[in-house]
Structures are given as structure tokens and as C-alpha cells.
Amino acid sequence: MLTKEIIKDLESFKNPQRAEHSKRFFRTGKGEYGENDVFLGASLPQMRSLVKKYKKTATLKDIEPLFDGKFHEMRLCGFMLLKEMFRSAKTEENKKTFYDFYMAHLYAANNWDLVDVTAPHISGPYLYGKSHKPLLDLAKSGNLWRERVAIISTLYFIKRGNFETSLKLAEKYITHTHDLIQKASGWTLREIGKQDIKTLYAFLDKYAAIMPRTMLRYSLEKLPEEKRKYYMAAKANRAA
């Protein structure tokens, strides 16, 4: 197996200074969402170079141990390689194999970057044109990262003009208290607006006054200033 070679390459990227920065950036303090996560300090370009090196030769057996690795970058590398495997799959059977593997290893996607690098590229593409029930089930899991996988996966649908599941999840998450879900919901709404502004306006007309402020601000980012002010005022008036 290539596992040992991959890990050896990862460990060669060790950078204590960058690792310390990553601990703060990914909120690893007590009570924070990334509590106790550990970093090697590898940079994203280094990670990409490693993925490029192994993407044509690594197998699922090679990458599976990475998901239980001590360091964040091990899990990230595993997910990045899995994404490339899915992209390269030629048959529906192979795609299902990689999708099933992804879903079985979601326990390792325990920070937002691990979710965002995979969900729009694995679960999103695989479920496009199929039942979206797996995403709706994730949204009901009560697990922050699975909830984020659910809505971030729908970015793939949005680019293809399919907004139904994104809107359903955004509506569900209006009462969510975590900013990472609020940001993800606002992000998806913003992307819907790029494709169909009327759909975004209809959602905002209905929910702007009760949406969490973070979710609302993210959804408004690409709108004209007068529209941003209008919907923020709706929120302010509701709070008054």
C-alpha cells in the first residue's frame, strides 16, 4: 500500500509555525468547533502537489487509514484524493463505490474545509438526478458537519438550475444557531441569486425578517445596495 509513502510525504511538510496558525484559524480551542484538532502545518499548495503525485495510483485501501490519522492534513489528503477518484470514475458503479465510501467516512470530515472540499464534488454530483433524501437525512442528524455536508452538496445542484433542496435546507436552517451553518445557508442563497434573482428575492421576502443576521448578510452580498438595505431594515424592524 502507498499509505506509508503518503504519510511520509505529509510529514515532510511539517511546519510548526504554520501549524500554530492553523490551530487558531480552525478554532481548536476548548469549546470551539475544531477542539483538539492537530496540524502538521502543510500548506494548500503542498497538499495539492501531493494529491497530484498520488491520484493516479492510490486506491481506497491506500487512503482509508488517512481518515483515522492524527493530523488534520491526513484527513484532508484522504478526502482530496477521494474527490479525484470520484472525478475520474468512468462508470456509475464506480461512482457509487466512491460515494458510499465517502458517506461511510463522514465521521472524519470534522471541520469546514474537509466538508467544502468534498461535498460539492462527491455527494452533490452523485445525488444529482437522484433522490436527495440522503442529504435531508444528514440535515436532521444533529451533527454540525453532516448538516453542513447536506447544504454544501447542493451547490452542485444550484449551478444546474435546481434550487428545491437548497431552499428546503435553507428554510430548515433558519433556526440553526451555529454560524457555520448560517454562513453555508447564506452562501447557497447567494449562489441561487446568481442563477435566478427572482427566486432569491422570493425567499428573502418571506424570511429576511427572521433569518439569522449572518445568514442574511451572506445571502445579500451580491445584491444592489438598495436591496441590501431594504432586507437588513426588515430584519432590524422585526428585532425592534
Secondary structure in CASP SS format (residue, H / E / C, confidence):
PFRMAT SS
TARGET T0000
AUTHOR 0000-0000-0000
METHOD secondary structure of the structure
MODEL  1
M C 1.00
L C 1.00
T H 1.00
K H 1.00
E H 1.00
I H 1.00
I H 1.00
K H 1.00
D H 1.00
L H 1.00
E H 1.00
S C 1.00
F C 1.00
K C 1.00
N C 1.00
P H 1.00
Q H 1.00
R H 1.00
A H 1.00
E H 1.00
H H 1.00
S H 1.00
K H 1.00
R H 1.00
F H 1.00
F C 1.00
R C 1.00
T C 1.00
G C 1.00
K C 1.00
G C 1.00
E C 1.00
Y C 1.00
G C 1.00
E C 1.00
N C 1.00
D C 1.00
V C 1.00
F C 1.00
L C 1.00
G C 1.00
A C 1.00
S C 1.00
L H 1.00
P H 1.00
Q H 1.00
M H 1.00
R H 1.00
S H 1.00
L H 1.00
V H 1.00
K H 1.00
K H 1.00
Y H 1.00
K C 1.00
K C 1.00
T C 1.00
A C 1.00
T C 1.00
L H 1.00
K H 1.00
D H 1.00
I H 1.00
E H 1.00
P H 1.00
L H 1.00
F H 1.00
D H 1.00
G C 1.00
K C 1.00
F C 1.00
H H 1.00
E H 1.00
M H 1.00
R H 1.00
L H 1.00
C H 1.00
G H 1.00
F H 1.00
M H 1.00
L H 1.00
L H 1.00
K H 1.00
E H 1.00
M H 1.00
F H 1.00
R H 1.00
S H 1.00
A C 1.00
K C 1.00
T C 1.00
E H 1.00
E H 1.00
N H 1.00
K H 1.00
K H 1.00
T H 1.00
F H 1.00
Y H 1.00
D H 1.00
F H 1.00
Y H 1.00
M H 1.00
A H 1.00
H C 1.00
L H 1.00
Y H 1.00
A H 1.00
A C 1.00
N C 1.00
N C 1.00
W H 1.00
D H 1.00
L H 1.00
V H 1.00
D H 1.00
V C 1.00
T C 1.00
A C 1.00
P C 1.00
H C 1.00
I C 1.00
S H 1.00
G H 1.00
P H 1.00
Y H 1.00
L H 1.00
Y C 1.00
G C 1.00
K C 1.00
S C 1.00
H C 1.00
K H 1.00
P H 1.00
L H 1.00
L H 1.00
D H 1.00
L H 1.00
A H 1.00
K C 1.00
S C 1.00
G C 1.00
N C 1.00
L H 1.00
W H 1.00
R H 1.00
E H 1.00
R H 1.00
V H 1.00
A H 1.00
I H 1.00
I H 1.00
S H 1.00
T C 1.00
L H 1.00
Y H 1.00
F H 1.00
I H 1.00
K C 1.00
R C 1.00
G C 1.00
N C 1.00
F C 1.00
E H 1.00
T H 1.00
S H 1.00
L H 1.00
K H 1.00
L H 1.00
A H 1.00
E H 1.00
K H 1.00
Y H 1.00
I H 1.00
T H 1.00
H C 1.00
T C 1.00
H C 1.00
D H 1.00
L H 1.00
I H 1.00
Q H 1.00
K H 1.00
A H 1.00
S H 1.00
G H 1.00
W H 1.00
T H 1.00
L H 1.00
R H 1.00
E H 1.00
I H 1.00
G H 1.00
K H 1.00
Q H 1.00
D C 1.00
I H 1.00
K H 1.00
T H 1.00
L H 1.00
Y H 1.00
A H 1.00
F H 1.00
L H 1.00
D H 1.00
K H 1.00
Y H 1.00
A C 1.00
A C 1.00
I C 1.00
M C 1.00
P C 1.00
R H 1.00
T H 1.00
M H 1.00
L H 1.00
R H 1.00
Y H 1.00
S H 1.00
L H 1.00
E C 1.00
K C 1.00
L C 1.00
P C 1.00
E H 1.00
E H 1.00
K H 1.00
R H 1.00
K H 1.00
Y H 1.00
Y H 1.00
M H 1.00
A H 1.00
A H 1.00
K H 1.00
A H 1.00
N H 1.00
R H 1.00
A H 1.00
A C 1.00
END
